[in-house]
């Protein structure tokens, strides 16, 4: 599914299961040695998808260790993102000369638990929720909002290198064309002449999941 949301310079791979060929490097094993089986399988297949996507760009298999915020540490010259939820894993990568940043996220297409929407949404997002729900009941719009905000953070952090809370971005979901936009509500940093004040992305709901993606092209 993720490939339908990303432009051609991005190499993306997804999986609805955990293939037998998905294995970890010893360095990666250390990070999930004490993890429960669910976490281990998600981590392993996520890395497997990432290595498969990197292979399409010409990169040999190598460990992909987590950084200080649990973000994947990519090979030099690569940007990317990994996501996983129950029943779905995906990774997307691109070359720095072609893509500035990537963020992806997948969630089950079902309502969030009570209280989650109020915890993650800013007033404008809450105000738009009734109209979104009236637009169709085949999408869990609160879960889609959550996914889009996760994707915004994943695209933001590699550039800004600082935290972005749920309350620090306002997302507008477009039910008509499968797009969304995000406005950063904190003072935006300037990175290599690029003011990081917002993003645009795409979303879809399919196969029981909602999936969101951002890929910012390099100038």
C-alpha positions as CSV (number, residue, x, y, z in Angstrom):
1,X,0.0,0.0,0.0
2,X,2.7,2.4,0.9
3,X,4.1,2.5,-2.7
4,X,0.8,4.1,-3.8
5,X,1.4,7.1,-1.7
6,X,5.0,7.9,-2.5
7,X,6.7,9.4,-5.6
8,X,9.1,7.4,-7.9
9,X,12.4,8.6,-6.3
10,X,11.4,6.9,-3.1
11,X,11.9,3.1,-2.8
12,X,9.2,1.6,-0.6
13,X,8.5,-2.0,0.6
14,X,5.7,-3.3,2.7
15,X,4.6,-6.6,4.2
16,X,1.4,-8.0,5.7
17,X,3.2,-10.7,7.5
18,X,6.6,-11.7,8.9
19,X,8.6,-13.6,6.2
20,X,10.9,-16.4,7.2
21,X,13.8,-14.6,5.4
22,X,13.5,-11.6,7.8
23,X,16.6,-11.8,10.1
24,X,18.6,-9.3,12.2
25,X,22.2,-8.5,12.3
26,X,23.9,-9.2,15.7
27,X,24.1,-5.5,16.4
28,X,20.4,-5.2,16.0
29,X,19.7,-8.3,18.1
30,X,21.1,-6.4,21.1
31,X,18.3,-3.9,20.9
32,X,15.5,-6.5,21.0
33,X,17.1,-9.2,23.1
34,X,14.7,-8.6,26.0
35,X,11.7,-7.6,23.9
36,X,8.4,-9.5,23.8
37,X,7.8,-11.6,20.7
38,X,5.4,-9.0,19.1
39,X,8.0,-6.2,19.4
40,X,10.7,-8.4,18.1
41,X,8.7,-9.5,15.0
42,X,7.8,-5.9,14.2
43,X,11.4,-4.7,14.5
44,X,12.7,-7.6,12.4
45,X,10.3,-7.3,9.6
46,X,10.5,-3.5,9.6
47,X,14.3,-3.8,9.1
48,X,13.8,-6.5,6.5
49,X,11.5,-4.1,4.5
50,X,14.1,-1.3,4.9
51,X,17.0,-3.4,3.7
52,X,14.9,-4.6,0.7
53,X,14.1,-1.0,-0.1
54,X,17.7,0.1,0.3
55,X,18.8,-2.8,-2.0
56,X,16.7,-1.2,-4.8
57,X,18.9,1.9,-4.4
58,X,22.1,-0.1,-4.6
59,X,22.9,-0.4,-0.9
60,X,24.2,-3.7,0.5
61,X,22.6,-5.3,3.6
62,X,23.8,-3.6,6.8
63,X,22.6,-3.1,10.4
64,X,20.0,-0.4,10.9
65,X,20.3,0.6,14.5
66,X,17.9,2.9,16.4
67,X,19.0,6.4,17.3
68,X,18.4,8.3,20.5
69,X,14.7,8.8,19.7
70,X,14.3,5.3,18.4
71,X,14.6,6.6,14.8
72,X,16.4,4.4,12.3
73,X,20.0,5.4,11.6
74,X,20.3,5.2,7.8
75,X,23.4,4.8,5.7
76,X,25.1,8.1,4.7
77,X,23.2,9.8,1.9
78,X,19.9,8.2,2.7
79,X,16.7,9.4,4.3
80,X,13.8,7.1,5.3
81,X,11.1,6.0,7.6
82,X,9.8,2.7,9.0
83,X,6.3,1.9,10.4
84,X,4.6,-1.2,11.9
85,X,1.3,-2.1,13.4
86,X,-0.5,-5.3,14.0
87,X,-0.6,-7.1,10.6
88,X,1.4,-4.5,8.6
89,X,5.0,-3.3,8.3
90,X,6.6,-0.9,5.8
91,X,9.7,1.1,5.0
92,X,10.5,3.9,2.6
93,X,13.9,5.3,1.7
94,X,15.3,7.9,-0.7
95,X,18.6,9.4,-1.7
96,X,19.5,12.8,-0.1
97,X,20.0,14.4,-3.5
98,X,16.5,13.5,-4.5
99,X,14.5,13.6,-1.3
100,X,14.8,15.9,1.7
101,X,12.8,13.8,4.3
102,X,10.3,11.0,4.5
103,X,7.7,10.1,7.0
104,X,5.3,7.1,6.9
105,X,2.9,5.6,9.4
106,X,0.2,2.8,9.4
107,X,-2.5,2.2,11.9
108,X,-5.6,-0.1,12.1
109,X,-8.6,1.5,10.5
110,X,-10.6,1.6,13.7
111,X,-11.5,4.3,16.2
112,X,-8.9,5.3,18.8
113,X,-9.6,4.5,22.4
114,X,-11.7,6.9,24.5
115,X,-9.8,10.1,25.3
116,X,-7.1,9.7,22.7
117,X,-8.6,12.1,20.1
118,X,-8.9,14.8,22.8
119,X,-5.3,14.2,23.9
120,X,-3.8,14.6,20.4
121,X,-6.0,17.1,18.6
122,X,-5.8,20.9,18.6
123,X,-9.1,22.9,18.6
124,X,-9.2,23.3,14.8
125,X,-8.8,19.5,14.3
126,X,-11.6,18.8,16.7
127,X,-13.8,21.3,15.0
128,X,-13.4,19.6,11.6
129,X,-14.0,16.1,12.9
130,X,-17.8,16.1,12.6
131,X,-17.6,17.1,8.9
132,X,-15.1,14.4,8.3
133,X,-17.2,11.7,9.9
134,X,-20.2,12.9,7.9
135,X,-18.1,12.5,4.7
136,X,-18.0,8.7,5.1
137,X,-17.9,6.0,7.8
138,X,-15.4,3.7,6.0
139,X,-12.5,5.7,7.5
140,X,-11.7,6.0,11.2
141,X,-10.9,9.7,10.9
142,X,-9.6,10.1,14.5
143,X,-7.2,7.2,13.8
144,X,-6.2,8.8,10.5
145,X,-5.5,12.1,12.2
146,X,-3.3,10.2,14.7
147,X,-1.4,8.5,11.8
148,X,-0.9,11.8,10.0
149,X,0.5,13.4,13.1
150,X,2.9,10.5,13.6
151,X,4.0,10.9,10.0
152,X,4.5,14.6,10.4
153,X,6.8,14.0,13.4
154,X,8.8,11.3,11.5
155,X,9.3,13.8,8.6
156,X,10.1,16.7,11.0
157,X,12.6,15.1,13.4
158,X,15.5,14.2,11.0
159,X,15.5,17.9,9.8
160,X,14.8,19.8,13.0
161,X,16.4,17.3,15.5
162,X,14.0,18.4,18.2
163,X,10.7,17.2,19.6
164,X,7.4,18.0,18.0
165,X,4.4,17.2,20.2
166,X,0.9,16.4,19.0
167,X,-0.2,19.9,20.0
168,X,2.6,21.5,18.0
169,X,1.1,20.8,14.5
170,X,-2.3,21.2,13.1
171,X,-3.4,18.7,10.4
172,X,-6.1,19.2,7.9
173,X,-7.4,16.0,6.3
174,X,-8.9,16.2,2.8
175,X,-11.6,13.5,2.4
176,X,-12.0,14.2,-1.3
177,X,-8.5,13.5,-2.8
178,X,-6.6,11.5,-0.1
179,X,-4.3,14.4,0.8
180,X,-3.5,16.2,4.1
181,X,-1.6,19.3,5.1
182,X,0.2,20.1,8.4
183,X,0.9,23.5,9.8
184,X,3.7,23.7,12.4
185,X,2.5,25.7,15.4
186,X,5.9,26.3,17.0
187,X,8.7,28.6,15.8
188,X,9.9,26.8,12.7
189,X,13.6,26.2,12.2
190,X,15.4,27.0,9.0
191,X,17.3,24.0,7.7
192,X,19.6,24.6,4.7
193,X,17.5,27.6,3.6
194,X,14.3,25.6,4.0
195,X,11.8,26.9,6.6
196,X,10.2,24.0,8.3
197,X,6.7,25.4,8.8
198,X,4.6,22.7,7.3
199,X,4.2,19.6,5.2
200,X,1.8,18.1,2.7
201,X,1.2,14.4,2.5
202,X,-1.1,11.7,1.2
203,X,-3.3,9.0,2.9
204,X,-5.3,6.0,2.1
205,X,-7.6,3.5,3.9
206,X,-7.4,0.0,2.6
207,X,-7.2,-3.6,3.7
208,X,-8.2,-2.7,7.3
209,X,-5.5,0.0,7.7
210,X,-5.0,3.7,7.4
211,X,-1.7,4.7,5.9
212,X,-0.1,8.2,5.7
213,X,3.1,9.4,4.0
214,X,5.1,12.5,3.5
215,X,8.0,12.8,1.0
216,X,9.6,16.2,0.6
217,X,11.6,16.5,-2.6
218,X,15.1,18.0,-2.5
219,X,15.5,21.3,-4.2
